[in-house]
Structure formats: C-alpha cells, structure tokens
Amino acid sequence: MIVRTISPRLRFLATLYPVVVITGPRQSGKTTLARAAFPAMPYVNLEAPDMRRLAQADPRGFLARFPSGVLLDEFQRAPELVSYIQVLTDEDPRAGRFILTGSQQFEVMSKVSQSLAGRAGLIRLLPFSFEELGLGGFPAGDASHWMFSGFYPRIHDRGLPAAQALGDYFATYVQRDVREILNITDLAMFESFVRLCAGRTGQLLNLNNLAQDLGISHVTARKWLTVLQASYLVHLVQPYHWRTTKRLIKSPKLYFYDTGLAAWLIGIQSPEQLASHPLRGGLFENMVMMDALKFRWHRGLRDNLFFYRDSEGAEIDLLLEFGHGVFPIEIKAGATINSDYFKGIRHFSKLVSSAPNGGGLVYGGAERWLHSGTQIVPFDDVAALLTACGADI
C-alpha cells in the first residue's frame, strides 16, 4: 500500500479534536487512509443499506454501540448522526473518538459547520500525487502516461485499464452524486456539459459560452458547475489581484481534480494520442496544478494557488501566495526549454516587487537545473520545487 503524505496530519488532528472529518473525491483512498491510521477502531460503512437503516432509525442506540469511538464511512448518507455526535462530544470531549469520511464537498462542509464547528478537524484527500507515487516505487515515466491514466488509487493499486476504470467511475459515482445533489432529469445533457468542461480544462471559465454551446440557460450552467464542484470533479483557481495599473482578468480557470478523467471525457483513448493532441498543454497544466494543490492539502495547508493574466496577454500559470509575497511558476508541456518559457516570469517580476527573483518552471522534460535564478524541474518533481520555495509552511 502506498503511504499517503496526509497520514501524519490525520493522526495529529486526532490528538486535538474529538471528531476528524476526511473529505475528498470518491475513490481517492479515504477509507484506506482512515483504516490504516486507526486499525483498532470499529468501522461502519454507511453506504450499506442495513447499517444506514440502523443509524437512521435509532441514532442514539447506534452510536451507543461504540463507546470508545467509531470510524463512519460516507457519513453524509446518514446526516442526522452528526447532531447526536455533537451531543456526545460535548459530554465527553476525548480526542479522536469519531473519524468521519464523506465524498460530497458542500454537504459534508455544511454538516460540519452547522453541528461540529470547533469540535472537528478537517482534511481533504485527493488522488495520488507524484510525491506519493515516487515513495511507492512508481517510476515517473512519460507525462502522457499519467495524463491518460490519472491518479485514482484503484487504477494503480490493482492495475486496472485506465479507460475502463474511469468510464465506470463516471457512470457509477458521478451520475449517482448528481441525482442526490441536484435533481437533474436529463443526464445525457449533463454529461455533454461535463465533456464540454473537460475540453476547456486549463482555460478561463466562461459560463455564457458553455451555456450557449449546449443550448441551456446561464442559471442552469451555474447550477451544474456547482454540482461538479460538490462532487469533487472540478476545481476553480482564482486570478491573483493586487493594486496595479494593469487591467486584470477576473474570471477563474477551470481544472479537473483528476487529469485522467478529463482526458477520458474528451475522448482520448491512449497515451499516444496525447503526444500531438491540441489539448495536451491544458491537460499538462491541469496535472501540475492539481499536484501543487495535493502538496498543500495533504499537509493540511490552505489552498493558496492563483494565476495571473492581464488584458495585454501577460500571464503566469501558477502563483503561490505567502505572507512575504508570491512565488511565480510557469507550466510548459514541452520537453525542450526555450527562452519564451521565461517571458511571463520576467514580466511579472517587473510588476510585483515582493515576488522572489527567478520563480520556478515545471516542464515536460526530465532534467533539473537553475537558469538565471529560475528553478527548473520535471513535471513529477513539483513537491521538491514547492518545498524549496517554502510552500510547505
């Protein structure tokens, strides 16, 4: 089993709070993580209809069966339990009594904020990062392989065919979550919407264009995007703003939490197709951006990822915001470095006096070196770059 970099954070929070909540996409490894961290704790999967009925019919009696604590998987399936857990933790605030996992971002956060505020520690687990895969002995290989296969643990732990596994994932999990979160009757139209979003990964979000291309209203497009966010399918990265004379872009950029799922939705059938695919650059940027987010979230750190773009076309793919300034990173799919790769960093360094000199460049090659103060690293070494620039604090 590949050790997750979030494990120390999970164990630490269990020494501070009576409740620890693990949220993240379905099949990201939440159950495996929790059971490995707390092997002696009783485990109940609330996806099981019989367990769910017991919990719903008699919440007090159900929880009384676990006086020393319990690991409740997919706890949003029996949301009424949260209020009873609140009462129990107020009566006995021992740390680490309840470990809860949930896959629906907005619903989970709503339950936690309403009933468990101040009583629960929260962590977000995403699929494997390159850092974790490296620790598990998986070679980096070619970027196209990872853009195609994605990072869901089951694909790599069990050697599943990526296209088959991702197709099943979308059919069995996403469509079910869609029905639960929002009553969408036309699932075929919704699937077309998701595929259109996948074709725009790494691009500025334009809901009006998405709605027009599909023949739906802007309101419907907004609701459907919310469903994708709630189901941990898409993530929006916001533009970085500060006082400047430049006119800055205000729209966020759209990314998928898993590049493999985005590639499957686009219709890519093999890693070889990615070599010359017109969306290769966007998928590569998506992969690197999400690896940076995993680095932060798996250490229990906030999301401090932004991008920069002004009306004149100058841009930086990734900005990490710190108390002392920002760290610019360019993301380029090419395996051969050329001078244009540094254009954005040079432009940005003239605008922001607090930006560290050089910044970083993540590219599709395999070499590491320093060029005029810019740290150049391969796509599988984002963690080393972020550690070097202090992004782990």
Secondary structure by P-SEA (a helix, b strand, c coil): cccccaaaaaaaaaacccbbbbbccccccaaaaaaaacccccccccccaaaaaaaaacaaaaaaacccbbbbcccccccaaaaaaaaaaaaccccccbbbbbccaaaaaaaaaacccccbbbbbbccccaaaaaaaccccccaaaaaaccccaaaaaccccaaaaaaaaaaccaaaaaaaacccccaaaaaaaaaaaaaaccccccaaaaaaaacccaaaaaaaaaaaaaaccbbbbbbbbcccccccccbbbbbbccaaaaaaaaccccccccccccaaaaaaaaaaaaaaaaaaaaaccccccccccccccccccbbbbcccbbbbbbbbcccccccccaaaaaaaaacccccccbbbbbccccbbbbcccbbbbccccaaaaaaaacccc
